[in-house]
Amino acid sequence: MRQQVAVAPGWQRQQQYITGVLYPRSALTEVRVLVVICVVVSWVGQYLLSRRRTVTPGS
């Protein structure tokens, strides 16, 4: 069963403004994919950096 998600007041208005101003509405899917790629790359980068810091010399 799906539950309603509480939306902050004014969020819908801000989302519509951003979609129409920062990128065209026709590019919505591409923008979403680009954001997901950026998030995944940043997580992988953070994981690799944290792994490199925890390795002790000589192991």
C-alpha positions, -999 to 999 in steps of 0.1 A, spaced: 0 0 0 14 34 -10 16 61 17 13 98 10 46 116 13 45 150 31 57 177 7 72 209 21 50 240 14 60 257 -18 81 227 -31 58 220 -60 60 257 -71 98 257 -68 101 225 -88 80 239 -116 101 271 -116 134 251 -118 121 229 -146 111 258 -167 141 280 -161 173 260 -154 165 234 -181 137 229 -206 108 206 -196 116 184 -226 150 175 -210 135 164 -176 145 127 -181 180 136 -192 185 159 -162 172 132 -138 196 106 -153 225 131 -150 217 138 -114 216 100 -106 250 95 -124 265 124 -104 253 109 -71 266 74 -79 300 87 -91 303 108 -59 294 77 -37 319 55 -55 346 82 -53 340 86 -15 341 48 -11 374 45 -29 389 74 -10 378 60 23 392 25 14 425 40 4 428 59 37 421 27 58 448 6 41 480 4 62 514 6 46 529 -28 39 496 -46 35 
